[in-house]
Amino acid sequence: MSSEMEEKGGFRCSDDVANKLQAMVRNASKSNFFHFPTDCPHREKNGWTGDAALSVEHVMLNLAAEDNYAEWEKHICAAMNDEGAVPGIVPTFDWGFGWGHGPGWDIILTTIPYMIYKYRGDLEPAKLALNYMMRGVNYLINRTDEKGLVAFGLDDLYAPFGTHMPLNVSDTIFAMEYCREAGVLFEACGKMYQARYCYRQSFKYRRAFRKHLIDFDTMIVANQDKETPGCQSSQAMAIYYGMFDPAEKDAAFKVLVDLCHENNDLIDTGILGIRVLFHVLSDFGEEDLAYKMITRTDWPSYGMFVARGETSIPEDFNDLKWCAPSLNHHFMGDISAWFIKGICGIKLNPSDRNLKEADIEPHFVSSLDFAEAFHDAPEGRIKVRWERQANGISIDITVPESMDVTLRLPEGWNYNGKTEMKAQTGKIFITE
């Protein structure tokens, strides 16, 4: 059973493993959505805030869940305590404040209205939550240490090899992103004084992070005491959330690729890092590595779930002979968002300020013969299909006439010498 939610997007390709994973994400998303998102439909059934913060984007790319999220946002605001903290589960009977929260979980307060605004253009949930967002920003400030860093609550859970991202890395990143999302929403609502306040605090967190948590000699993200080495999660999150300046990103990305190769191209992130890892890899031209890490069938991988016959996404990568986790979770389902945004390249509202804009930035995974995805934006359906042909790739694009859509081709590919062009409905042929 689940709340009824209209389909808003989808993905299909030439590889049955990826198709099954897309279906498994959809199963997990729907069966964990009964009025509000829960952590599993058969056991706890709790509204874990961190779980939902990790999955809200891929759910909204696939399903019309905005009304449910907007209603749940009211409950999240009501659950905030006098200090400005949000419990780890909503609804709650005061359980989840002592240990079950933290910036990666509290960020649900801004992420829900932010994603509703980004993908649907609706500011009403944000307007209802503005005062609570400001309380949340001030709560984070009160939990900031003398270095300007944040570290409390839950961390990057379930890394399969036990390589943990330092808590001050993940929490400072999420504190920065919390303030940035709040700033975007205050600005969109015409509250420029509050927006500037949030943006300034976001900048302070970034500055403190760069001062204390990046070794610029090696471009490795880690504690300055060097007791915690670099890891996939730390490096990927720092790149994804903009902790490196543009001139530094290539060197920082090389570190990430080296970390992946050192681990035999196997996933070694927890639930926080795994949401961004594959996006970062494909953004820097390593889409084949991302796809391999997802679809290989040995432990730990998503393809392993397919190989052992799962029909929804489990809670972690543990072998069932060692423990019995939930076999129906949604927080590791962002691979569906990567299929739609990364492989097929549908990126709606890239500036966060205009739903009539979209970028199409496909990545041509070498093991795929074709891939197709769609998303129903407020202006209409965006659909992309690319298919390998002799001496090139054909791309079939459908976009609403009212939208300003730009096709951006990966490095090494061009259309009549062009790597960027305005996308029109129809088919083009590109070559290397």
TATAHU-V212415 format. One record per helix or strand of 2 or more residues. SS is the DSSP state (hx for helix, st for strand). FROM is the first residue (numbers start at 1). TO is the last residue. If there is no record, write none. Layout:
SS|FROM|TO / SS|FROM|TO
This chain:
st|9|13 / hx|16|31 / hx|49|62 / hx|66|79 / hx|103|106 / hx|108|120 / hx|124|142 / hx|167|188 / hx|192|212 / st|214|215 / st|220|221 / hx|232|240 / hx|246|262 / hx|271|283 / hx|287|295 / hx|302|307 / hx|335|343 / st|346|348 / st|357|360 / st|370|377 / st|380|389 / st|392|398 / st|404|408 / st|414|415 / st|420|422 / st|426|431
